[in-house]
Amino acid sequence: MTQRASAEGPPRDAGPPVGGGAQSALRGASILLEASGIAKRFGGVQALTDVSFTIRHGEIYGLIGPNGAGKTTLFNVLTGIYETDDGQFMFDGEPLDHLKPNEVAARGIARTFQNIRLFANLSALENVMIGRHVRTHAGVFGAITRNARTRAEERAIAARGFELLEYVGVAERAHDLARHLPYGFQRRLEIARALATEPKLLALDEPAAGMNATETAALSKLLHDIRRDGTTILLIEHDMKLVMGVCDRVLVLDYGRKIAEGPAADVRANPAVIDAYLGGDIALDLKGA
């Protein structure tokens, strides 16, 4: 069923769209991720068909479309949960072929999920520390012997974990169990855990889902901060004001096919996008965004 974009979104202080100077700088940036002819089938259902796009270093790149359009499937083939049936991803100049999710994370792609997937009975800090696993060096021997190098690495992991909790605004609840955190904090904690892998590309699957306007505004600022500090972002989101406010370019899927791609303002005005996803009334509502 097609989901209509929400007319609700962050207040005016949620952060301005990227200006012309920033857009010009991004046009000259090198390509971080290139998808060529991506296809995925599930039995008789063609979930993705010939999807191609590029993401440049330093972009916030939006991915939108109705429910069932193939957005999360695209995330899943990118991050190694599914294999593509056709096509190829090139990431930072190297192919992402036949890699497991942990191998994709080690290459520099981290993701969050549409449904929160935290370790509910571990603390916020412990959740972030787990995210550091792909960047640690202690093996089984170190874990058993608890040698000086292993203990030093654990201290460094904990320190970095706390820094990331401060970065996303959850440090005050560092030692609380994840299941006891407010919903907005849980969403931010997932982002902190993903950032703990030191990604080049951060893939966020509907991070604003369920958030109120204040929480969405804070998320918008966090996304700008993450990009400012050097991490490229791929964003699936149904909150159209958030998408239009933070994304440099947007890709639109409908029934697994790309129907539009370009600067957010151009995509917003595209008749095919309005028909497939935004809807006429909401498109009018967004003209002042």
C-alpha positions as CSV (number, residue, x, y, z in Angstrom):
1,M,0.0,0.0,0.0
2,T,1.3,3.4,-0.9
3,Q,2.2,5.5,2.1
4,R,1.6,9.2,1.7
5,A,4.4,11.5,2.9
6,S,3.8,13.3,6.1
7,A,3.2,17.0,6.0
8,E,4.7,17.2,9.5
9,G,8.4,17.8,9.9
10,P,11.1,19.7,11.8
11,P,10.5,23.3,12.7
12,R,12.3,26.1,11.0
13,D,15.6,25.7,13.0
14,A,16.0,22.1,11.6
15,G,18.7,23.3,9.3
16,P,18.6,24.9,5.8
17,P,18.9,23.0,2.5
18,V,22.4,22.9,1.1
19,G,23.2,26.1,-0.7
20,G,24.5,26.7,-4.2
21,G,28.2,26.9,-3.1
22,A,28.0,23.5,-1.3
23,Q,26.2,22.0,-4.3
24,S,29.0,23.2,-6.5
25,A,31.6,21.7,-4.2
26,L,29.8,18.3,-4.2
27,R,29.6,18.3,-8.0
28,G,33.4,18.2,-8.0
29,A,33.7,15.5,-5.3
30,S,34.8,12.0,-6.2
31,I,32.4,9.1,-6.3
32,L,32.1,7.0,-3.2
33,L,29.4,4.5,-4.2
34,E,28.3,3.5,-7.7
35,A,25.4,1.2,-8.3
36,S,25.0,-0.2,-11.8
37,G,22.0,-2.1,-13.0
38,I,21.1,-3.5,-9.6
39,A,18.3,-6.2,-9.8
40,K,16.8,-8.5,-7.1
41,R,14.0,-11.1,-7.4
42,F,12.1,-13.0,-4.8
43,G,10.5,-15.9,-6.6
44,G,8.1,-14.3,-9.1
45,V,8.4,-10.8,-7.5
46,Q,10.9,-8.4,-9.1
47,A,11.9,-6.2,-6.1
48,L,14.5,-4.2,-7.9
49,T,15.0,-3.6,-11.7
50,D,18.0,-2.0,-13.3
51,V,18.7,0.5,-10.5
52,S,21.7,2.7,-11.1
53,F,23.0,5.7,-9.2
54,T,26.1,7.3,-7.7
55,I,26.8,8.9,-4.4
56,R,29.7,11.4,-4.0
57,H,32.0,11.8,-1.0
58,G,30.4,14.2,1.4
59,E,26.8,14.0,0.2
60,I,23.6,13.4,2.1
61,Y,21.8,11.3,-0.5
62,G,18.1,10.6,0.0
63,L,16.2,7.4,-1.1
64,I,12.4,7.8,-1.1
65,G,9.4,6.0,-2.5
66,P,6.1,4.4,-1.5
67,N,6.0,1.4,0.8
68,G,7.0,-1.6,-1.2
69,A,9.1,0.4,-3.6
70,G,12.3,-1.5,-2.9
71,K,14.1,0.9,-0.7
72,T,15.0,-1.5,2.2
73,T,15.7,-4.2,-0.3
74,L,18.3,-1.9,-1.9
75,F,19.8,-1.4,1.5
76,N,19.9,-5.1,2.1
77,V,21.7,-5.9,-1.2
78,L,24.1,-3.1,-0.6
79,T,25.0,-4.3,2.9
80,G,25.4,-8.0,2.1
81,I,22.2,-9.3,3.6
82,Y,21.0,-10.3,0.1
83,E,23.1,-10.9,-3.0
84,T,22.1,-9.1,-6.2
85,D,20.7,-11.1,-9.1
86,D,22.2,-8.7,-11.5
87,G,24.3,-5.6,-11.4
88,Q,27.2,-4.4,-9.3
89,F,28.2,-2.0,-6.5
90,M,31.5,-0.2,-6.6
91,F,32.5,1.3,-3.3
92,D,35.5,3.6,-3.0
93,G,36.9,2.2,-6.3
94,E,36.5,-1.5,-5.3
95,P,33.7,-4.0,-6.1
96,L,31.3,-5.2,-3.3
97,D,30.9,-8.7,-4.6
98,H,29.8,-11.7,-2.5
99,L,30.6,-10.0,0.8
100,K,29.0,-10.9,4.1
101,P,27.5,-8.1,6.2
102,N,30.4,-8.0,8.6
103,E,32.8,-7.7,5.6
104,V,30.8,-4.9,4.1
105,A,31.0,-3.1,7.5
106,A,34.7,-3.6,7.6
107,R,35.0,-2.1,4.1
108,G,33.3,1.1,5.5
109,I,29.5,0.8,5.1
110,A,27.4,0.9,8.3
111,R,23.7,0.9,8.6
112,T,20.7,1.2,10.9
113,F,17.4,-0.6,10.6
114,Q,13.8,0.5,10.1
115,N,12.9,-1.5,13.2
116,I,15.3,-0.7,16.1
117,R,17.8,-3.6,16.6
118,L,19.6,-2.8,19.8
119,F,20.8,-5.2,22.5
120,A,18.0,-4.4,24.8
121,N,19.6,-5.9,28.0
122,L,22.9,-4.2,27.5
123,S,23.7,-0.6,28.4
124,A,23.8,2.2,25.9
125,L,27.6,2.2,26.2
126,E,27.9,-1.5,25.7
127,N,25.8,-1.3,22.6
128,V,28.2,1.2,21.1
129,M,31.3,-0.7,22.2
130,I,30.0,-3.7,20.3
131,G,30.0,-1.6,17.2
132,R,33.7,-1.2,17.5
133,H,34.2,-4.9,17.0
134,V,35.2,-4.6,13.3
135,R,38.0,-2.1,14.3
136,T,39.5,-4.1,17.1
137,H,42.6,-6.3,17.1
138,A,42.4,-8.5,20.2
139,G,41.7,-12.1,19.3
140,V,40.6,-15.2,21.3
141,F,44.1,-15.4,23.0
142,G,43.8,-11.8,24.2
143,A,40.3,-12.4,25.5
144,I,41.4,-15.4,27.5
145,T,44.6,-14.1,28.9
146,R,43.4,-10.5,29.4
147,N,46.9,-9.2,28.6
148,A,47.9,-5.6,28.9
149,R,47.3,-4.9,25.2
150,T,43.8,-6.3,25.4
151,R,42.9,-4.3,28.5
152,A,44.3,-1.1,26.9
153,E,42.2,-1.7,23.8
154,E,39.1,-2.2,25.9
155,R,39.7,1.1,27.7
156,A,40.1,2.8,24.4
157,I,36.9,1.2,23.0
158,A,35.0,2.4,26.1
159,A,36.4,5.9,25.8
160,R,35.5,6.1,22.1
161,G,32.0,4.7,22.9
162,F,31.4,7.4,25.4
163,E,32.6,10.1,23.0
164,L,30.0,8.8,20.4
165,L,27.3,8.8,23.0
166,E,28.1,12.5,23.7
167,Y,28.2,13.2,20.0
168,V,24.6,11.9,19.5
169,G,23.3,13.3,22.8
170,V,22.8,10.1,24.8
171,A,25.8,10.3,27.2
172,E,23.6,11.1,30.2
173,R,22.1,7.6,29.8
174,A,25.3,5.8,29.0
175,H,24.9,3.1,31.7
176,D,21.1,2.6,31.4
177,L,19.9,-0.5,29.6
178,A,18.9,0.2,26.0
179,R,15.4,-1.0,26.6
180,H,14.9,1.7,29.3
181,L,15.8,4.5,26.9
182,P,13.2,6.8,25.4
183,Y,12.4,6.1,21.8
184,G,14.3,9.0,20.3
185,F,17.4,8.1,22.4
186,Q,17.2,4.5,21.0
187,R,17.2,5.8,17.5
188,R,20.3,8.0,18.3
189,L,21.9,5.1,20.0
190,E,21.6,3.0,16.8
191,I,23.4,5.8,14.9
192,A,26.1,6.0,17.5
193,R,26.7,2.2,17.2
194,A,26.9,2.5,13.4
195,L,29.4,5.4,13.7
196,A,31.5,3.2,16.0
197,T,32.5,1.2,13.0
198,E,34.1,4.3,11.5
199,P,32.1,4.2,8.3
200,K,32.8,6.0,5.1
201,L,29.1,5.6,4.2
202,L,26.3,5.7,6.9
203,A,23.1,4.1,5.6
204,L,20.1,5.1,7.7
205,D,16.8,3.3,7.2
206,E,13.9,5.7,8.4
207,P,15.8,7.2,11.4
208,A,12.9,9.7,12.0
209,A,10.2,7.0,12.1
210,G,8.0,7.6,15.2
211,M,9.8,10.8,16.2
212,N,8.0,14.0,17.2
213,A,8.8,17.4,15.6
214,T,11.4,18.3,18.3
215,E,13.2,15.0,18.0
216,T,13.2,15.2,14.2
217,A,14.7,18.7,14.3
218,A,17.5,17.4,16.6
219,L,18.0,14.5,14.2
220,S,18.3,16.9,11.3
221,K,21.1,18.8,13.1
222,L,22.8,15.5,13.9
223,L,22.8,14.5,10.2
224,H,24.3,17.8,9.2
225,D,27.0,17.4,11.9
226,I,27.8,13.8,10.7
227,R,28.3,15.1,7.2
228,R,30.3,18.0,8.3
229,D,32.6,15.7,10.2
230,G,33.4,13.7,7.1
231,T,30.9,10.8,6.8
232,T,28.7,10.4,3.7
233,I,25.0,9.6,4.4
234,L,22.5,7.5,2.5
235,L,19.1,8.2,3.9
236,I,15.7,6.3,3.5
237,E,13.0,8.5,5.0
238,H,9.3,9.1,4.7
239,D,9.4,12.5,6.4
240,M,9.5,14.7,3.3
241,K,10.4,17.9,5.1
242,L,13.4,16.2,6.6
243,V,14.4,14.8,3.2
244,M,14.1,18.1,1.5
245,G,15.8,20.0,4.3
246,V,19.0,17.8,4.5
247,C,19.5,15.9,1.3
248,D,21.7,17.2,-1.5
249,R,20.2,14.8,-4.1
250,V,17.4,12.3,-4.0
251,L,16.7,9.0,-5.7
252,V,13.0,7.9,-6.1
253,L,12.0,4.3,-6.5
254,D,8.6,3.0,-7.5
255,Y,7.8,-0.7,-7.9
256,G,11.6,-1.4,-7.8
257,R,12.5,1.0,-10.6
258,K,14.2,4.4,-10.5
259,I,11.7,7.0,-11.6
260,A,13.7,10.2,-10.7
261,E,17.0,11.3,-9.4
262,G,18.5,14.8,-8.8
263,P,18.6,17.8,-6.5
264,A,15.8,17.6,-3.9
265,A,14.0,20.7,-5.3
266,D,13.9,19.2,-8.8
267,V,12.7,15.8,-7.5
268,R,10.0,17.5,-5.4
269,A,8.6,19.1,-8.6
270,N,8.8,16.0,-10.8
271,P,5.3,15.0,-11.9
272,A,6.1,11.3,-11.9
273,V,7.3,11.6,-8.2
274,I,4.2,13.6,-7.3
275,D,1.9,11.0,-8.9
276,A,3.8,8.0,-7.4
277,Y,4.6,9.2,-4.0
278,L,4.1,12.7,-2.8
279,G,0.5,13.3,-3.8
280,G,-0.7,16.6,-5.1
281,D,-1.9,18.1,-1.8
282,I,1.3,17.3,0.0
283,A,3.4,18.6,-2.9
284,L,1.7,21.9,-2.5
285,D,2.3,21.8,1.3
286,L,6.0,21.4,0.7
287,K,6.5,24.3,-1.7
288,G,7.2,26.6,1.3
289,A,9.6,24.1,3.0
